[in-house]
Amino acid sequence: ALKLARQVGNRRSEGHQHAGLGGLYEALGRFEDARAEHESALTIFREIGVRNSEAWALYSLGSVHLAGGRMHEADSYCAEALRIARDVGERRLEGCILHVVGRIHSAQNRVEEARAAYEAGAVALREVADAEVLARVLCSRVQLECREGEAEAAQSAMQECTALVRDLEVPEESELGKEIAKARDAL
């Protein structure tokens, strides 16, 4: 598909193909390959002026850097992605970015900032009714609150998560299923 997008000169499709490859490489744990593909996507989206796709590419780079333990870079990419997402009104993307920002802050033991990011992300995701990503945010919140000894807050987040996923039929072996199990284990 990438080759075809290049042959016909469809830059937008080419950018999306790079982004898709980046996501696949990230899922495989091949973070340098993922980073390269997301950077290619970012370059294309900036060249053609597609701001929402530019924000998604920046978010993806933030996520890849977080997975690779490069917190400063992750935070920088997410900050830029968040500015654009807010400028273009992409509330779902805003919620996704804030989830990663919360995870960055949590990893750095910036607890209040992590809580604030998770809560702001949850608000955005409730507005757009994205139950799956909201469940991920809540799982991260459960783990943070357990780590901090805040059992009541952890339990509250887990109850909301459980209610959300009840209708989603989440397989245990899926990424979300594993996140839910990890959050339950933390309780």
PyMOL commands that place a pseudoatom at each C-alpha (Angstrom):
pseudoatom trace, name=CA, resn=ALA, resi=1, chain=A, elem=C, hetatm=0, pos=[0.000, 0.000, 0.000]
pseudoatom trace, name=CA, resn=LEU, resi=2, chain=A, elem=C, hetatm=0, pos=[2.893, 2.347, 0.767]
pseudoatom trace, name=CA, resn=LYS, resi=3, chain=A, elem=C, hetatm=0, pos=[4.446, 1.651, -2.619]
pseudoatom trace, name=CA, resn=LEU, resi=4, chain=A, elem=C, hetatm=0, pos=[1.130, 2.282, -4.376]
pseudoatom trace, name=CA, resn=ALA, resi=5, chain=A, elem=C, hetatm=0, pos=[0.564, 5.539, -2.474]
pseudoatom trace, name=CA, resn=ARG, resi=6, chain=A, elem=C, hetatm=0, pos=[3.986, 6.712, -3.630]
pseudoatom trace, name=CA, resn=GLN, resi=7, chain=A, elem=C, hetatm=0, pos=[3.347, 5.603, -7.230]
pseudoatom trace, name=CA, resn=VAL, resi=8, chain=A, elem=C, hetatm=0, pos=[0.134, 7.594, -7.499]
pseudoatom trace, name=CA, resn=GLY, resi=9, chain=A, elem=C, hetatm=0, pos=[1.521, 10.536, -5.548]
pseudoatom trace, name=CA, resn=ASN, resi=10, chain=A, elem=C, hetatm=0, pos=[-1.050, 10.364, -2.749]
pseudoatom trace, name=CA, resn=ARG, resi=11, chain=A, elem=C, hetatm=0, pos=[0.969, 11.969, 0.055]
pseudoatom trace, name=CA, resn=ARG, resi=12, chain=A, elem=C, hetatm=0, pos=[-1.829, 11.755, 2.604]
pseudoatom trace, name=CA, resn=SER, resi=13, chain=A, elem=C, hetatm=0, pos=[-2.198, 8.011, 2.044]
pseudoatom trace, name=CA, resn=GLU, resi=14, chain=A, elem=C, hetatm=0, pos=[1.576, 7.638, 2.152]
pseudoatom trace, name=CA, resn=GLY, resi=15, chain=A, elem=C, hetatm=0, pos=[1.629, 9.376, 5.534]
pseudoatom trace, name=CA, resn=HIS, resi=16, chain=A, elem=C, hetatm=0, pos=[-1.119, 7.108, 6.844]
pseudoatom trace, name=CA, resn=GLN, resi=17, chain=A, elem=C, hetatm=0, pos=[0.742, 4.029, 5.602]
pseudoatom trace, name=CA, resn=HIS, resi=18, chain=A, elem=C, hetatm=0, pos=[3.858, 5.134, 7.486]
pseudoatom trace, name=CA, resn=ALA, resi=19, chain=A, elem=C, hetatm=0, pos=[1.734, 5.729, 10.585]
pseudoatom trace, name=CA, resn=GLY, resi=20, chain=A, elem=C, hetatm=0, pos=[0.195, 2.267, 10.276]
pseudoatom trace, name=CA, resn=LEU, resi=21, chain=A, elem=C, hetatm=0, pos=[3.600, 0.644, 9.941]
pseudoatom trace, name=CA, resn=GLY, resi=22, chain=A, elem=C, hetatm=0, pos=[4.777, 2.611, 12.961]
pseudoatom trace, name=CA, resn=GLY, resi=23, chain=A, elem=C, hetatm=0, pos=[1.891, 1.241, 15.008]
pseudoatom trace, name=CA, resn=LEU, resi=24, chain=A, elem=C, hetatm=0, pos=[2.677, -2.305, 13.937]
pseudoatom trace, name=CA, resn=TYR, resi=25, chain=A, elem=C, hetatm=0, pos=[6.357, -1.937, 14.765]
pseudoatom trace, name=CA, resn=GLU, resi=26, chain=A, elem=C, hetatm=0, pos=[5.463, -0.483, 18.161]
pseudoatom trace, name=CA, resn=ALA, resi=27, chain=A, elem=C, hetatm=0, pos=[3.178, -3.452, 18.883]
pseudoatom trace, name=CA, resn=LEU, resi=28, chain=A, elem=C, hetatm=0, pos=[6.104, -5.750, 18.036]
pseudoatom trace, name=CA, resn=GLY, resi=29, chain=A, elem=C, hetatm=0, pos=[8.417, -3.841, 20.370]
pseudoatom trace, name=CA, resn=ARG, resi=30, chain=A, elem=C, hetatm=0, pos=[10.546, -2.584, 17.479]
pseudoatom trace, name=CA, resn=PHE, resi=31, chain=A, elem=C, hetatm=0, pos=[10.665, 0.971, 18.797]
pseudoatom trace, name=CA, resn=GLU, resi=32, chain=A, elem=C, hetatm=0, pos=[13.396, 2.344, 16.530]
pseudoatom trace, name=CA, resn=ASP, resi=33, chain=A, elem=C, hetatm=0, pos=[11.530, 1.136, 13.441]
pseudoatom trace, name=CA, resn=ALA, resi=34, chain=A, elem=C, hetatm=0, pos=[8.297, 2.532, 14.886]
pseudoatom trace, name=CA, resn=ARG, resi=35, chain=A, elem=C, hetatm=0, pos=[9.947, 5.875, 15.564]
pseudoatom trace, name=CA, resn=ALA, resi=36, chain=A, elem=C, hetatm=0, pos=[11.307, 6.060, 12.012]
pseudoatom trace, name=CA, resn=GLU, resi=37, chain=A, elem=C, hetatm=0, pos=[7.905, 5.325, 10.473]
pseudoatom trace, name=CA, resn=HIS, resi=38, chain=A, elem=C, hetatm=0, pos=[6.102, 7.842, 12.701]
pseudoatom trace, name=CA, resn=GLU, resi=39, chain=A, elem=C, hetatm=0, pos=[8.735, 10.469, 11.886]
pseudoatom trace, name=CA, resn=SER, resi=40, chain=A, elem=C, hetatm=0, pos=[8.157, 9.830, 8.174]
pseudoatom trace, name=CA, resn=ALA, resi=41, chain=A, elem=C, hetatm=0, pos=[4.415, 10.230, 8.708]
pseudoatom trace, name=CA, resn=LEU, resi=42, chain=A, elem=C, hetatm=0, pos=[4.969, 13.436, 10.683]
pseudoatom trace, name=CA, resn=THR, resi=43, chain=A, elem=C, hetatm=0, pos=[7.163, 14.895, 7.945]
pseudoatom trace, name=CA, resn=ILE, resi=44, chain=A, elem=C, hetatm=0, pos=[4.542, 14.180, 5.288]
pseudoatom trace, name=CA, resn=PHE, resi=45, chain=A, elem=C, hetatm=0, pos=[1.613, 15.509, 7.338]
pseudoatom trace, name=CA, resn=ARG, resi=46, chain=A, elem=C, hetatm=0, pos=[3.533, 18.717, 8.044]
pseudoatom trace, name=CA, resn=GLU, resi=47, chain=A, elem=C, hetatm=0, pos=[4.439, 19.102, 4.368]
pseudoatom trace, name=CA, resn=ILE, resi=48, chain=A, elem=C, hetatm=0, pos=[0.840, 18.766, 3.212]
pseudoatom trace, name=CA, resn=GLY, resi=49, chain=A, elem=C, hetatm=0, pos=[-0.639, 20.676, 6.159]
pseudoatom trace, name=CA, resn=VAL, resi=50, chain=A, elem=C, hetatm=0, pos=[-2.926, 18.037, 7.670]
pseudoatom trace, name=CA, resn=ARG, resi=51, chain=A, elem=C, hetatm=0, pos=[-2.948, 19.235, 11.279]
pseudoatom trace, name=CA, resn=ASN, resi=52, chain=A, elem=C, hetatm=0, pos=[-5.025, 16.486, 12.876]
pseudoatom trace, name=CA, resn=SER, resi=53, chain=A, elem=C, hetatm=0, pos=[-2.839, 13.783, 11.304]
pseudoatom trace, name=CA, resn=GLU, resi=54, chain=A, elem=C, hetatm=0, pos=[0.243, 15.746, 12.370]
pseudoatom trace, name=CA, resn=ALA, resi=55, chain=A, elem=C, hetatm=0, pos=[-1.074, 15.641, 15.949]
pseudoatom trace, name=CA, resn=TRP, resi=56, chain=A, elem=C, hetatm=0, pos=[-1.694, 11.878, 15.705]
pseudoatom trace, name=CA, resn=ALA, resi=57, chain=A, elem=C, hetatm=0, pos=[1.881, 11.349, 14.457]
pseudoatom trace, name=CA, resn=LEU, resi=58, chain=A, elem=C, hetatm=0, pos=[3.272, 13.435, 17.330]
pseudoatom trace, name=CA, resn=TYR, resi=59, chain=A, elem=C, hetatm=0, pos=[1.139, 11.471, 19.806]
pseudoatom trace, name=CA, resn=SER, resi=60, chain=A, elem=C, hetatm=0, pos=[2.433, 8.221, 18.320]
pseudoatom trace, name=CA, resn=LEU, resi=61, chain=A, elem=C, hetatm=0, pos=[6.019, 9.424, 18.672]
pseudoatom trace, name=CA, resn=GLY, resi=62, chain=A, elem=C, hetatm=0, pos=[5.301, 10.311, 22.297]
pseudoatom trace, name=CA, resn=SER, resi=63, chain=A, elem=C, hetatm=0, pos=[3.895, 6.848, 22.897]
pseudoatom trace, name=CA, resn=VAL, resi=64, chain=A, elem=C, hetatm=0, pos=[6.894, 5.163, 21.254]
pseudoatom trace, name=CA, resn=HIS, resi=65, chain=A, elem=C, hetatm=0, pos=[9.337, 7.202, 23.308]
pseudoatom trace, name=CA, resn=LEU, resi=66, chain=A, elem=C, hetatm=0, pos=[7.402, 6.367, 26.494]
pseudoatom trace, name=CA, resn=ALA, resi=67, chain=A, elem=C, hetatm=0, pos=[7.568, 2.664, 25.641]
pseudoatom trace, name=CA, resn=GLY, resi=68, chain=A, elem=C, hetatm=0, pos=[11.300, 3.045, 25.084]
pseudoatom trace, name=CA, resn=GLY, resi=69, chain=A, elem=C, hetatm=0, pos=[11.769, 4.808, 28.436]
pseudoatom trace, name=CA, resn=ARG, resi=70, chain=A, elem=C, hetatm=0, pos=[12.668, 8.165, 26.882]
pseudoatom trace, name=CA, resn=MET, resi=71, chain=A, elem=C, hetatm=0, pos=[10.483, 10.352, 29.080]
pseudoatom trace, name=CA, resn=HIS, resi=72, chain=A, elem=C, hetatm=0, pos=[11.778, 13.765, 28.059]
pseudoatom trace, name=CA, resn=GLU, resi=73, chain=A, elem=C, hetatm=0, pos=[11.191, 13.079, 24.361]
pseudoatom trace, name=CA, resn=ALA, resi=74, chain=A, elem=C, hetatm=0, pos=[7.798, 11.505, 25.075]
pseudoatom trace, name=CA, resn=ASP, resi=75, chain=A, elem=C, hetatm=0, pos=[6.724, 14.538, 27.085]
pseudoatom trace, name=CA, resn=SER, resi=76, chain=A, elem=C, hetatm=0, pos=[7.911, 16.939, 24.380]
pseudoatom trace, name=CA, resn=TYR, resi=77, chain=A, elem=C, hetatm=0, pos=[6.077, 15.160, 21.557]
pseudoatom trace, name=CA, resn=CYS, resi=78, chain=A, elem=C, hetatm=0, pos=[2.910, 14.868, 23.634]
pseudoatom trace, name=CA, resn=ALA, resi=79, chain=A, elem=C, hetatm=0, pos=[2.969, 18.558, 24.571]
pseudoatom trace, name=CA, resn=GLU, resi=80, chain=A, elem=C, hetatm=0, pos=[3.125, 19.538, 20.900]
pseudoatom trace, name=CA, resn=ALA, resi=81, chain=A, elem=C, hetatm=0, pos=[0.459, 16.982, 19.960]
pseudoatom trace, name=CA, resn=LEU, resi=82, chain=A, elem=C, hetatm=0, pos=[-1.823, 18.270, 22.715]
pseudoatom trace, name=CA, resn=ARG, resi=83, chain=A, elem=C, hetatm=0, pos=[-1.517, 21.882, 21.521]
pseudoatom trace, name=CA, resn=ILE, resi=84, chain=A, elem=C, hetatm=0, pos=[-2.522, 20.874, 17.988]
pseudoatom trace, name=CA, resn=ALA, resi=85, chain=A, elem=C, hetatm=0, pos=[-5.309, 18.531, 19.113]
pseudoatom trace, name=CA, resn=ARG, resi=86, chain=A, elem=C, hetatm=0, pos=[-6.838, 21.342, 21.152]
pseudoatom trace, name=CA, resn=ASP, resi=87, chain=A, elem=C, hetatm=0, pos=[-6.399, 23.824, 18.275]
pseudoatom trace, name=CA, resn=VAL, resi=88, chain=A, elem=C, hetatm=0, pos=[-8.255, 21.560, 15.839]
pseudoatom trace, name=CA, resn=GLY, resi=89, chain=A, elem=C, hetatm=0, pos=[-10.843, 20.321, 18.360]
pseudoatom trace, name=CA, resn=GLU, resi=90, chain=A, elem=C, hetatm=0, pos=[-9.844, 16.630, 18.324]
pseudoatom trace, name=CA, resn=ARG, resi=91, chain=A, elem=C, hetatm=0, pos=[-11.267, 15.605, 21.726]
pseudoatom trace, name=CA, resn=ARG, resi=92, chain=A, elem=C, hetatm=0, pos=[-10.679, 11.874, 21.252]
pseudoatom trace, name=CA, resn=LEU, resi=93, chain=A, elem=C, hetatm=0, pos=[-7.051, 12.500, 20.375]
pseudoatom trace, name=CA, resn=GLU, resi=94, chain=A, elem=C, hetatm=0, pos=[-6.776, 14.887, 23.305]
pseudoatom trace, name=CA, resn=GLY, resi=95, chain=A, elem=C, hetatm=0, pos=[-7.955, 12.101, 25.612]
pseudoatom trace, name=CA, resn=CYS, resi=96, chain=A, elem=C, hetatm=0, pos=[-5.456, 9.640, 24.117]
pseudoatom trace, name=CA, resn=ILE, resi=97, chain=A, elem=C, hetatm=0, pos=[-2.599, 12.113, 24.494]
pseudoatom trace, name=CA, resn=LEU, resi=98, chain=A, elem=C, hetatm=0, pos=[-3.542, 12.926, 28.084]
pseudoatom trace, name=CA, resn=HIS, resi=99, chain=A, elem=C, hetatm=0, pos=[-3.470, 9.210, 28.871]
pseudoatom trace, name=CA, resn=VAL, resi=100, chain=A, elem=C, hetatm=0, pos=[0.137, 9.014, 27.671]
pseudoatom trace, name=CA, resn=VAL, resi=101, chain=A, elem=C, hetatm=0, pos=[0.959, 12.242, 29.534]
pseudoatom trace, name=CA, resn=GLY, resi=102, chain=A, elem=C, hetatm=0, pos=[-0.482, 10.688, 32.694]
pseudoatom trace, name=CA, resn=ARG, resi=103, chain=A, elem=C, hetatm=0, pos=[1.643, 7.587, 32.191]
pseudoatom trace, name=CA, resn=ILE, resi=104, chain=A, elem=C, hetatm=0, pos=[4.746, 9.757, 31.701]
pseudoatom trace, name=CA, resn=HIS, resi=105, chain=A, elem=C, hetatm=0, pos=[4.041, 11.693, 34.902]
pseudoatom trace, name=CA, resn=SER, resi=106, chain=A, elem=C, hetatm=0, pos=[3.262, 8.491, 36.782]
pseudoatom trace, name=CA, resn=ALA, resi=107, chain=A, elem=C, hetatm=0, pos=[6.575, 6.946, 35.688]
pseudoatom trace, name=CA, resn=GLN, resi=108, chain=A, elem=C, hetatm=0, pos=[8.322, 10.088, 36.949]
pseudoatom trace, name=CA, resn=ASN, resi=109, chain=A, elem=C, hetatm=0, pos=[6.423, 9.965, 40.277]
pseudoatom trace, name=CA, resn=ARG, resi=110, chain=A, elem=C, hetatm=0, pos=[4.705, 13.258, 39.466]
pseudoatom trace, name=CA, resn=VAL, resi=111, chain=A, elem=C, hetatm=0, pos=[1.528, 11.945, 41.052]
pseudoatom trace, name=CA, resn=GLU, resi=112, chain=A, elem=C, hetatm=0, pos=[-0.676, 15.049, 41.093]
pseudoatom trace, name=CA, resn=GLU, resi=113, chain=A, elem=C, hetatm=0, pos=[0.197, 15.832, 37.482]
pseudoatom trace, name=CA, resn=ALA, resi=114, chain=A, elem=C, hetatm=0, pos=[-0.559, 12.233, 36.511]
pseudoatom trace, name=CA, resn=ARG, resi=115, chain=A, elem=C, hetatm=0, pos=[-3.940, 12.392, 38.261]
pseudoatom trace, name=CA, resn=ALA, resi=116, chain=A, elem=C, hetatm=0, pos=[-4.772, 15.680, 36.546]
pseudoatom trace, name=CA, resn=ALA, resi=117, chain=A, elem=C, hetatm=0, pos=[-3.826, 14.296, 33.111]
pseudoatom trace, name=CA, resn=TYR, resi=118, chain=A, elem=C, hetatm=0, pos=[-5.849, 11.113, 33.657]
pseudoatom trace, name=CA, resn=GLU, resi=119, chain=A, elem=C, hetatm=0, pos=[-8.881, 13.086, 34.814]
pseudoatom trace, name=CA, resn=ALA, resi=120, chain=A, elem=C, hetatm=0, pos=[-8.711, 15.575, 31.922]
pseudoatom trace, name=CA, resn=GLY, resi=121, chain=A, elem=C, hetatm=0, pos=[-8.274, 12.680, 29.484]
pseudoatom trace, name=CA, resn=ALA, resi=122, chain=A, elem=C, hetatm=0, pos=[-11.239, 10.862, 31.001]
pseudoatom trace, name=CA, resn=VAL, resi=123, chain=A, elem=C, hetatm=0, pos=[-13.413, 13.961, 30.622]
pseudoatom trace, name=CA, resn=ALA, resi=124, chain=A, elem=C, hetatm=0, pos=[-12.540, 14.264, 26.925]
pseudoatom trace, name=CA, resn=LEU, resi=125, chain=A, elem=C, hetatm=0, pos=[-13.116, 10.549, 26.302]
pseudoatom trace, name=CA, resn=ARG, resi=126, chain=A, elem=C, hetatm=0, pos=[-16.475, 10.587, 28.094]
pseudoatom trace, name=CA, resn=GLU, resi=127, chain=A, elem=C, hetatm=0, pos=[-17.519, 13.489, 25.843]
pseudoatom trace, name=CA, resn=VAL, resi=128, chain=A, elem=C, hetatm=0, pos=[-16.807, 11.473, 22.700]
pseudoatom trace, name=CA, resn=ALA, resi=129, chain=A, elem=C, hetatm=0, pos=[-18.040, 8.197, 24.225]
pseudoatom trace, name=CA, resn=ASP, resi=130, chain=A, elem=C, hetatm=0, pos=[-14.825, 6.257, 23.582]
pseudoatom trace, name=CA, resn=ALA, resi=131, chain=A, elem=C, hetatm=0, pos=[-15.289, 3.474, 26.122]
pseudoatom trace, name=CA, resn=GLU, resi=132, chain=A, elem=C, hetatm=0, pos=[-12.214, 1.480, 25.121]
pseudoatom trace, name=CA, resn=VAL, resi=133, chain=A, elem=C, hetatm=0, pos=[-9.666, 4.270, 25.512]
pseudoatom trace, name=CA, resn=LEU, resi=134, chain=A, elem=C, hetatm=0, pos=[-11.462, 5.530, 28.626]
pseudoatom trace, name=CA, resn=ALA, resi=135, chain=A, elem=C, hetatm=0, pos=[-11.110, 2.040, 30.110]
pseudoatom trace, name=CA, resn=ARG, resi=136, chain=A, elem=C, hetatm=0, pos=[-7.360, 2.215, 29.457]
pseudoatom trace, name=CA, resn=VAL, resi=137, chain=A, elem=C, hetatm=0, pos=[-7.153, 5.569, 31.237]
pseudoatom trace, name=CA, resn=LEU, resi=138, chain=A, elem=C, hetatm=0, pos=[-9.075, 4.159, 34.189]
pseudoatom trace, name=CA, resn=CYS, resi=139, chain=A, elem=C, hetatm=0, pos=[-6.797, 1.110, 34.370]
pseudoatom trace, name=CA, resn=SER, resi=140, chain=A, elem=C, hetatm=0, pos=[-3.779, 3.412, 34.509]
pseudoatom trace, name=CA, resn=ARG, resi=141, chain=A, elem=C, hetatm=0, pos=[-5.503, 5.447, 37.221]
pseudoatom trace, name=CA, resn=VAL, resi=142, chain=A, elem=C, hetatm=0, pos=[-6.183, 2.268, 39.244]
pseudoatom trace, name=CA, resn=GLN, resi=143, chain=A, elem=C, hetatm=0, pos=[-2.502, 1.338, 39.120]
pseudoatom trace, name=CA, resn=LEU, resi=144, chain=A, elem=C, hetatm=0, pos=[-1.403, 4.838, 40.134]
pseudoatom trace, name=CA, resn=GLU, resi=145, chain=A, elem=C, hetatm=0, pos=[-3.834, 5.005, 43.056]
pseudoatom trace, name=CA, resn=CYS, resi=146, chain=A, elem=C, hetatm=0, pos=[-2.858, 1.522, 44.272]
pseudoatom trace, name=CA, resn=ARG, resi=147, chain=A, elem=C, hetatm=0, pos=[0.809, 2.464, 44.149]
pseudoatom trace, name=CA, resn=GLU, resi=148, chain=A, elem=C, hetatm=0, pos=[0.014, 5.580, 46.169]
pseudoatom trace, name=CA, resn=GLY, resi=149, chain=A, elem=C, hetatm=0, pos=[-2.057, 3.668, 48.739]
pseudoatom trace, name=CA, resn=GLU, resi=150, chain=A, elem=C, hetatm=0, pos=[-5.310, 5.344, 47.723]
pseudoatom trace, name=CA, resn=ALA, resi=151, chain=A, elem=C, hetatm=0, pos=[-7.577, 2.290, 47.821]
pseudoatom trace, name=CA, resn=GLU, resi=152, chain=A, elem=C, hetatm=0, pos=[-10.864, 4.204, 47.600]
pseudoatom trace, name=CA, resn=ALA, resi=153, chain=A, elem=C, hetatm=0, pos=[-9.820, 6.140, 44.488]
pseudoatom trace, name=CA, resn=ALA, resi=154, chain=A, elem=C, hetatm=0, pos=[-8.466, 2.945, 42.921]
pseudoatom trace, name=CA, resn=GLN, resi=155, chain=A, elem=C, hetatm=0, pos=[-11.679, 1.069, 43.646]
pseudoatom trace, name=CA, resn=SER, resi=156, chain=A, elem=C, hetatm=0, pos=[-13.798, 3.885, 42.204]
pseudoatom trace, name=CA, resn=ALA, resi=157, chain=A, elem=C, hetatm=0, pos=[-11.797, 3.921, 38.957]
pseudoatom trace, name=CA, resn=MET, resi=158, chain=A, elem=C, hetatm=0, pos=[-11.992, 0.115, 38.726]
pseudoatom trace, name=CA, resn=GLN, resi=159, chain=A, elem=C, hetatm=0, pos=[-15.777, 0.175, 39.193]
pseudoatom trace, name=CA, resn=GLU, resi=160, chain=A, elem=C, hetatm=0, pos=[-16.186, 2.688, 36.364]
pseudoatom trace, name=CA, resn=CYS, resi=161, chain=A, elem=C, hetatm=0, pos=[-13.855, 0.635, 34.160]
pseudoatom trace, name=CA, resn=THR, resi=162, chain=A, elem=C, hetatm=0, pos=[-15.759, -2.580, 34.893]
pseudoatom trace, name=CA, resn=ALA, resi=163, chain=A, elem=C, hetatm=0, pos=[-19.079, -0.929, 34.033]
pseudoatom trace, name=CA, resn=LEU, resi=164, chain=A, elem=C, hetatm=0, pos=[-17.636, 0.418, 30.768]
pseudoatom trace, name=CA, resn=VAL, resi=165, chain=A, elem=C, hetatm=0, pos=[-16.206, -2.846, 29.500]
pseudoatom trace, name=CA, resn=ARG, resi=166, chain=A, elem=C, hetatm=0, pos=[-19.198, -4.966, 30.475]
pseudoatom trace, name=CA, resn=ASP, resi=167, chain=A, elem=C, hetatm=0, pos=[-20.764, -4.393, 27.051]
pseudoatom trace, name=CA, resn=LEU, resi=168, chain=A, elem=C, hetatm=0, pos=[-17.519, -4.390, 25.056]
pseudoatom trace, name=CA, resn=GLU, resi=169, chain=A, elem=C, hetatm=0, pos=[-16.847, -8.141, 25.348]
pseudoatom trace, name=CA, resn=VAL, resi=170, chain=A, elem=C, hetatm=0, pos=[-13.113, -7.633, 25.818]
pseudoatom trace, name=CA, resn=PRO, resi=171, chain=A, elem=C, hetatm=0, pos=[-11.084, -10.826, 25.260]
pseudoatom trace, name=CA, resn=GLU, resi=172, chain=A, elem=C, hetatm=0, pos=[-8.695, -11.526, 28.137]
pseudoatom trace, name=CA, resn=GLU, resi=173, chain=A, elem=C, hetatm=0, pos=[-5.781, -11.994, 25.726]
pseudoatom trace, name=CA, resn=SER, resi=174, chain=A, elem=C, hetatm=0, pos=[-6.307, -8.579, 24.082]
pseudoatom trace, name=CA, resn=GLU, resi=175, chain=A, elem=C, hetatm=0, pos=[-4.177, -5.605, 25.064]
pseudoatom trace, name=CA, resn=LEU, resi=176, chain=A, elem=C, hetatm=0, pos=[-7.112, -4.016, 26.905]
pseudoatom trace, name=CA, resn=GLY, resi=177, chain=A, elem=C, hetatm=0, pos=[-7.950, -7.342, 28.556]
pseudoatom trace, name=CA, resn=LYS, resi=178, chain=A, elem=C, hetatm=0, pos=[-4.395, -7.570, 29.864]
pseudoatom trace, name=CA, resn=GLU, resi=179, chain=A, elem=C, hetatm=0, pos=[-4.534, -3.968, 31.129]
pseudoatom trace, name=CA, resn=ILE, resi=180, chain=A, elem=C, hetatm=0, pos=[-7.778, -4.710, 32.985]
pseudoatom trace, name=CA, resn=ALA, resi=181, chain=A, elem=C, hetatm=0, pos=[-6.286, -7.847, 34.544]
pseudoatom trace, name=CA, resn=LYS, resi=182, chain=A, elem=C, hetatm=0, pos=[-3.210, -5.897, 35.623]
pseudoatom trace, name=CA, resn=ALA, resi=183, chain=A, elem=C, hetatm=0, pos=[-5.408, -3.208, 37.204]
pseudoatom trace, name=CA, resn=ARG, resi=184, chain=A, elem=C, hetatm=0, pos=[-7.494, -5.847, 39.028]
pseudoatom trace, name=CA, resn=ASP, resi=185, chain=A, elem=C, hetatm=0, pos=[-4.300, -7.511, 40.269]
pseudoatom trace, name=CA, resn=ALA, resi=186, chain=A, elem=C, hetatm=0, pos=[-3.111, -4.169, 41.623]
pseudoatom trace, name=CA, resn=LEU, resi=187, chain=A, elem=C, hetatm=0, pos=[-6.218, -3.962, 43.805]
for i in range(1, 187): cmd.bond("trace and resi %d" % i, "trace and resi %d" % (i + 1))
show_as sticks, trace
zoom trace
